[in-house]
Amino acid sequence: WLTVIPQLFACLGHSSPVVGNAIVPLLVRIAKEAPELIVYYYVVGTRSARVIRSPSLQKLYDQIKTGLNPTYTEHIGHLLDEFQKVTVLWEEIWFNKLTYLNSEAPKRLHQFGVEMSRLKSHPAMKSTIDIKEKYRILLFPVISAIERLLKETIEMSATTNHEMWFTTSYKDRFLLL
């Protein structure tokens, strides 16, 4: 079973619901008889964006959950969280986000300037609501991305020595943003 389990989980997202519904009983049976074979794939699957966005996939995963020990799945979830902490460092997360924003922000600022010039040249359109709307559409995503990253890293309590070092070293600099 070990070699086909990833393919079985992949088939849960098949375009035909019949396929997913046919595979779930098999996965539930495996979960009851040998949970160690599927718990990792189950936990990873429940965290995937595709499953989170799809109510039908969530229902299939909920059915599989009936065959698994909740404590066991929780422990695997914690293990995966810890693996992520040691493989993806906070400075890498910040570097990737700031690199992306470094290319994105100037484009958005330029577009905002163009829109402001356009609003100034048309007095009828020059309202606070129009300016706020342009800001919300063009610049707010950049600011909210940084705020979200602050909440996920600096403002979250550090749990590893490296996270504590990162917070101590960079907190003041990031809060100036």
C-alpha positions as CSV (number, residue, x, y, z in Angstrom):
1,W,0.0,0.0,0.0
2,L,2.8,2.4,0.8
3,T,3.7,3.1,-2.8
4,V,0.1,3.9,-4.0
5,I,-1.1,5.9,-1.0
6,P,0.1,9.3,-2.4
7,Q,-1.8,8.5,-5.7
8,L,-4.9,7.6,-3.7
9,F,-4.9,11.0,-2.0
10,A,-4.2,12.7,-5.3
11,C,-7.3,11.0,-6.7
12,L,-9.5,12.6,-4.0
13,G,-9.3,15.8,-6.0
14,H,-10.4,14.1,-9.2
15,S,-12.8,16.1,-11.4
16,S,-15.4,13.4,-11.0
17,P,-16.8,13.2,-7.5
18,V,-17.4,9.4,-8.0
19,V,-13.7,8.8,-8.0
20,G,-13.1,10.5,-4.7
21,N,-16.2,8.9,-3.1
22,A,-14.9,5.4,-4.2
23,I,-11.5,5.9,-2.7
24,V,-12.5,7.3,0.7
25,P,-13.8,3.9,2.1
26,L,-10.5,2.3,1.1
27,L,-8.5,5.1,2.8
28,V,-10.7,4.8,5.9
29,R,-10.1,1.1,6.0
30,I,-6.3,1.6,5.7
31,A,-6.5,4.3,8.4
32,K,-8.1,1.9,10.8
33,E,-5.8,-1.0,10.1
34,A,-2.5,0.8,9.5
35,P,-2.8,4.5,10.3
36,E,0.9,5.1,10.1
37,L,0.7,4.6,6.3
38,I,-1.7,7.5,5.7
39,V,-1.5,9.9,8.6
40,Y,1.3,12.0,7.1
41,Y,-0.5,12.3,3.8
42,Y,-3.8,13.1,5.6
43,V,-2.2,15.9,7.7
44,V,-0.4,17.4,4.7
45,G,-3.6,17.2,2.6
46,T,-5.7,18.9,5.2
47,R,-3.3,21.8,5.2
48,S,-3.2,22.2,1.4
49,A,-4.8,25.3,-0.1
50,R,-6.8,23.1,-2.5
51,V,-8.5,21.2,0.3
52,I,-9.1,24.4,2.4
53,R,-10.8,26.1,-0.6
54,S,-12.9,23.1,-1.6
55,P,-15.8,22.1,0.7
56,S,-16.3,18.8,-1.2
57,L,-12.6,17.8,-0.6
58,Q,-13.0,18.8,3.1
59,K,-15.9,16.4,3.4
60,L,-13.8,13.6,2.0
61,Y,-11.0,14.4,4.4
62,D,-13.5,14.5,7.3
63,Q,-14.6,11.0,6.3
64,I,-11.0,9.7,6.4
65,K,-10.5,11.4,9.8
66,T,-13.0,8.9,11.3
67,G,-10.5,6.2,10.9
68,L,-7.6,8.1,12.5
69,N,-6.7,8.7,16.1
70,P,-7.1,12.5,16.7
71,T,-4.1,12.6,19.1
72,Y,-1.9,10.8,16.5
73,T,-2.9,13.3,13.7
74,E,-2.3,16.2,16.1
75,H,1.2,14.9,16.9
76,I,2.1,14.5,13.3
77,G,0.8,18.1,12.7
78,H,3.1,19.4,15.4
79,L,6.0,17.4,14.0
80,L,5.4,19.0,10.5
81,D,5.2,22.4,12.1
82,E,8.6,21.8,13.8
83,F,10.1,20.5,10.5
84,Q,9.0,23.7,8.8
85,K,10.5,25.8,11.5
86,V,13.9,24.2,11.1
87,T,13.8,24.1,7.3
88,V,12.4,27.5,6.5
89,L,14.0,30.2,8.6
90,W,12.3,33.5,9.4
91,E,15.0,35.5,7.6
92,E,14.3,33.4,4.4
93,I,10.6,34.2,4.7
94,W,11.3,37.9,5.1
95,F,13.9,37.9,2.3
96,N,11.4,36.3,-0.1
97,K,8.6,38.6,0.8
98,L,10.7,41.7,0.7
99,T,12.2,40.7,-2.6
100,Y,8.8,40.3,-4.1
101,L,7.6,43.6,-2.6
102,N,10.7,45.3,-3.8
103,S,9.6,44.7,-7.4
104,E,5.9,45.0,-6.7
105,A,5.7,48.2,-4.6
106,P,7.3,50.6,-7.2
107,K,4.9,49.5,-9.8
108,R,2.0,50.1,-7.4
109,L,3.3,53.4,-6.3
110,H,3.7,54.5,-9.9
111,Q,0.2,53.4,-10.7
112,F,-1.1,55.2,-7.7
113,G,0.7,58.4,-8.8
114,V,-0.9,58.1,-12.3
115,E,-4.3,57.6,-10.8
116,M,-3.8,60.7,-8.5
117,S,-2.8,62.8,-11.5
118,R,-5.8,61.6,-13.4
119,L,-8.1,62.5,-10.4
120,K,-6.5,66.0,-10.1
121,S,-7.1,66.7,-13.8
122,H,-10.8,65.9,-13.5
123,P,-12.2,68.0,-10.6
124,A,-15.5,66.1,-10.7
125,M,-13.7,62.9,-9.9
126,K,-11.5,64.4,-7.1
127,S,-13.2,63.0,-4.0
128,T,-11.8,61.5,-0.8
129,I,-13.7,58.3,-1.6
130,D,-12.0,57.9,-4.9
131,I,-8.6,58.5,-3.4
132,K,-9.2,56.0,-0.6
133,E,-10.5,53.5,-3.1
134,K,-7.4,53.8,-5.2
135,Y,-5.2,53.5,-2.1
136,R,-7.1,50.4,-1.0
137,I,-6.8,48.7,-4.4
138,L,-3.2,49.7,-5.2
139,L,-1.2,50.2,-2.0
140,F,-3.0,48.4,0.8
141,P,-1.9,44.9,-0.4
142,V,1.7,45.9,0.0
143,I,1.2,47.2,3.5
144,S,-1.0,44.3,4.6
145,A,1.5,41.8,3.4
146,I,4.2,43.3,5.7
147,E,1.7,43.5,8.6
148,R,0.7,39.9,8.1
149,L,4.4,38.8,8.0
150,L,5.0,40.8,11.2
151,K,2.2,38.9,12.9
152,E,3.4,35.6,11.7
153,T,7.0,36.1,12.8
154,I,8.0,39.1,15.0
155,E,4.8,39.4,17.0
156,M,4.4,35.7,17.4
157,S,6.2,34.2,20.3
158,A,9.5,32.7,19.2
159,T,9.8,29.0,20.0
160,T,13.3,28.2,18.8
161,N,16.7,29.7,19.7
162,H,17.1,30.9,16.1
163,E,13.6,32.6,16.2
164,M,14.5,34.3,19.5
165,W,17.8,35.5,18.0
166,F,16.0,36.8,14.9
167,T,13.4,38.6,17.0
168,T,16.0,40.2,19.2
169,S,18.2,41.2,16.2
170,Y,15.5,42.6,13.9
171,K,12.3,43.5,15.8
172,D,13.2,47.1,16.2
173,R,14.1,47.5,12.6
174,F,10.9,45.8,11.3
175,L,8.7,47.8,13.7
176,L,10.1,51.0,12.1
177,L,8.5,49.9,8.8
